[in-house]
Amino acid sequence: MKSREFDKKFDEGEDISKYLDVSKARRPEQEQKRVNVDFPLWMIHLLDKEAKRLGVPRQSIIKVWLAERLEKA
């Protein structure tokens, strides 16, 4: 299919997912790598308290706060 035809289908709101091969798709700058970090217990308790208040996992709090801090740097 030519790109013009593909664009037309997309612009008309047609479901174009059947024309895409997402098996090798990736999100640049979004790849993940696992790291281990040791925190003092008082930090864990405060992180858990805040996570419970917001209804999210502890890991989410850590990621968001780190991202905010890194954006400022």
N, C-alpha and C positions, 0 to 999 in steps of 0.2 A: 504494500500500500504506500502510496506517495504521501509525503508529509502534509500536503495541502488537503488531501482527503481526510487524513487523520485529524487535522486541525478543525476541519468542517464538522466532523462528527462530534468532536469535543465541544465546539462552540454551540452546536445544536442541542447539547445536553445528553447526547447518546452515551451509554455505558461503554467506555473504551477499554475497560480492564481486560477484556478478552484478547485485545491486540498487544498487550504488554507482557513481557517476560520479566517477572520480578524475582526470579530465582537467584539472581546475582546482584540485586539492587542493594545499595548501601547508602547510608546517610553520612556524607563527609563531616568530619569533626564530631561525629556522634558515636564512634566505635567505643566500646567499653573495655576497661581493663580492671580487674579486681586488685584491690590493695588492702592491706591489713593495717589498721591504726589502733594503737592502744590508748584508751582514755582513762583518766582517773574515775573512780566510782562516783564522785560527786557530780561529774559532768554527765555520766550515764543517767543518773537519777534525774537531773534537770532536763536532759534531752527527752527522756521517757515521759516526764511530766508534761512537757510542751507538746510532744507528739500525741499524747492521749488527749490533751485539750483540743488539738486541731483535728484529731481523728485520722492521723496519718502514721505510717511507720517511722521509726527512728531514723532509718536511712534517708528518708525523704527530707527530713529536717536538716540533716547533715549536708546533703547535696545542695539544697536551696541556699543554706547559709554560706557554704563555701563558694558557690557560684556568685552570690551577691558580693562577697568580699573580693573575689578575684576580678570581678568587673570593675570594682573601684580602683584596683591596683594599676 
